Amino acid sequence: MQFSLFYFDGDGSTAGPGHYRLLIDSARFADDNGFTAVWTPERHFHAFGGLYPNPALTSAALAMVTRHVQLRAGSAVLPLQHPVRIAEDWSVVDNLSNGRAAIAVASGWTMDEFILSREPHGARKGVMWRNVDAIQRLWRGEAVEFEDATGRVVECRTLPRPIQPELPVWVTCTSIETFLEAGRRGAHVLTSLLGETLDQVAVKIARYREALRQHGHDPATRTVSMMIHTFLGPELARVKDDVRQPFCAYLKTHYGLLENLAKGMGLEIRLDDFSNDDLDSLLEFGVEGFMQGRSLIGTPQSCLPFVQSLQAAGVDEVCALIDFLQDHDAVMGSLPYLNALKTLADRTAAAVGPTTDVTAG
């Protein structure tokens, strides 16, 4: 099992120094301790996540303070940007990092984001797939034709030339249709457990692997990466106490996430119909459920069985989402325990026997 760090929720609503201290310090930790990658997202118009409007910028900064980890967008929202912009920016990251750039791509979520797009929100899936193709062609040095505002066709080749001959691409997947299309194209997959159980996602992973085989791609060279909320420590009860209230506050800022959790528990609800007291009660219930079977919240020993379940489900990489807890010292203090889980998972797998080597890129 590979382990990476994933960032999603840095608060960008206030001015002041030190906002990116956790990102820089934890990326250095990952680099020094054999983690696979560091993922930064593209988020717009929301306080939580507001530190991350452009993953190419954050990855360029991380290229200067790391030597080994792959630097990934998690995810680049392709309908919001021109393919030339993506190819150019990530080629800069590739050069700065000596060939460590990679991206996950997404089609977008909220309507508000699409003030940045020339295409309507309803066309976002098709735009994403079209732009993936254009970005890969530009990355290889091919000429790609685009229209300007007057309809004039311009043939473009982007610079600078990247280090890697191919840009490693993940597709952010939730629906079975997206999993299957990622398999048809031979892309890696980034997914999560935000709205489903592991058993439900495992079925989609199996279908994805079959689609890879059907279209001539070797599943052993494709990575399924799963974002998992993560916080580890020395004692299970203490970890739960440390996380419960911050995680409740985190979920309260993400009503869509909370509604998905409720649906996952068999509750069809609209949160606008709830009072604040009702929401607090639901949050307490939801967080306790989330800690069991949807997260890596606990000790290295208590979390190992879930890592093994992820691997049995076809997951190759744990993307540990660490910044839902807005406390630099607490998160940094938890990382040695995450590293211990990584070591424990390696030793356990080695004791069981050899596994298929899965490479990214």
GIGI-V177407 format. One record per residue. RES is the residue in one letter. PSI is psi in whole degrees, -180 to 180 (NA if undefined). Layout:
# GIGI-V177407
{{RES	PSI} {RES	PSI}}
This chain:
# GIGI-V177407
{{M	128} {Q	153} {F	134} {S	168} {L	142} {F	136} {Y	140} {F	-24} {D	25} {G	133} {D	113} {G	16} {S	-12} {T	153} {A	149} {G	170} {P	161} {G	6} {H	-33} {Y	15} {R	-44} {L	-43} {L	-50} {I	-48} {D	-43} {S	-33} {A	-39} {R	-41} {F	-47} {A	-41} {D	-37} {D	-15} {N	23} {G	22} {F	157} {T	-43} {A	167} {V	125} {W	130} {T	144} {P	178} {E	114} {R	146} {H	142} {F	28} {H	133} {A	-49} {F	117} {G	-7} {G	-10} {L	-10} {Y	63} {P	-17} {N	104} {P	-21} {A	-38} {L	-48} {T	-37} {S	-35} {A	-40} {A	-43} {L	-27} {A	-27} {M	-15} {V	7} {T	165} {R	-21} {H	-44} {V	145} {Q	144} {L	113} {R	144} {A	131} {G	67} {S	162} {A	125} {V	98} {L	-35} {P	-14} {L	-7} {Q	149} {H	142} {P	-33} {V	-42} {R	-44} {I	-49} {A	-43} {E	-50} {D	-44} {W	-23} {S	-36} {V	-47} {V	-41} {D	-40} {N	-45} {L	-32} {S	2} {N	47} {G	36} {R	15} {A	146} {A	157} {I	144} {A	144} {V	148} {A	161} {S	-7} {G	164} {W	-68} {T	153} {M	-36} {D	-35} {E	-27} {F	8} {I	-18} {L	-3} {S	149} {R	-6} {E	150} {P	156} {H	-38} {G	-18} {A	11} {R	-37} {K	-48} {G	-38} {V	-41} {M	-49} {W	-40} {R	-41} {N	-33} {V	-46} {D	-44} {A	-41} {I	-43} {Q	-39} {R	-44} {L	-40} {W	-37} {R	-7} {G	9} {E	156} {A	134} {V	137} {E	135} {F	156} {E	141} {D	-174} {A	-21} {T	-2} {G	-1} {R	134} {V	128} {V	130} {E	124} {C	140} {R	132} {T	154} {L	155} {P	162} {R	135} {P	167} {I	-49} {Q	139} {P	-27} {E	141} {L	118} {P	130} {V	127} {W	152} {V	127} {T	116} {C	134} {T	-46} {S	154} {I	-32} {E	-39} {T	-39} {F	-46} {L	-39} {E	-37} {A	-40} {G	-42} {R	-38} {R	-11} {G	24} {A	159} {H	170} {V	136} {L	126} {T	-174} {S	179} {L	26} {L	-31} {G	4} {E	167} {T	165} {L	-38} {D	-40} {Q	-42} {V	-33} {A	-37} {V	-42} {K	-38} {I	-42} {A	-41} {R	-38} {Y	-46} {R	-40} {E	-40} {A	-38} {L	-50} {R	-43} {Q	-28} {H	20} {G	18} {H	142} {D	112} {P	-27} {A	-16} {T	12} {R	141} {T	131} {V	113} {S	134} {M	125} {M	127} {I	127} {H	131} {T	131} {F	119} {L	155} {G	-171} {P	-23} {E	132} {L	-48} {A	-41} {R	-41} {V	-46} {K	-41} {D	-41} {D	-32} {V	-28} {R	-55} {Q	-45} {P	-36} {F	-36} {C	-45} {A	-39} {Y	-48} {L	-33} {K	-25} {T	-7} {H	76} {Y	-37} {G	-42} {L	-43} {L	-40} {E	-40} {N	-40} {L	-43} {A	-43} {K	-37} {G	-22} {M	10} {G	17} {L	119} {E	103} {I	159} {R	119} {L	-23} {D	-19} {D	-4} {F	145} {S	169} {N	-39} {D	-41} {D	-41} {L	-41} {D	-41} {S	-42} {L	-38} {L	-46} {E	-43} {F	-43} {G	-40} {V	-43} {E	-41} {G	-37} {F	-36} {M	-21} {Q	98} {G	3} {R	-1} {S	167} {L	75} {I	110} {G	-145} {T	165} {P	-41} {Q	-41} {S	-25} {C	-16} {L	-44} {P	-35} {F	-39} {V	-42} {Q	-36} {S	-39} {L	-45} {Q	-41} {A	-28} {A	-4} {G	9} {V	134} {D	-21} {E	127} {V	120} {C	97} {A	107} {L	112} {I	-15} {D	14} {F	-23} {L	111} {Q	65} {D	103} {H	-51} {D	-39} {A	-44} {V	-46} {M	-36} {G	-23} {S	-21} {L	-37} {P	-32} {Y	-35} {L	-40} {N	-37} {A	-38} {L	-42} {K	-46} {T	-42} {L	-41} {A	-40} {D	-47} {R	-40} {T	-43} {A	-39} {A	-36} {A	-33} {V	-41} {G	174} {P	147} {T	167} {T	133} {D	123} {V	121} {T	151} {A	123} {G	NA}}
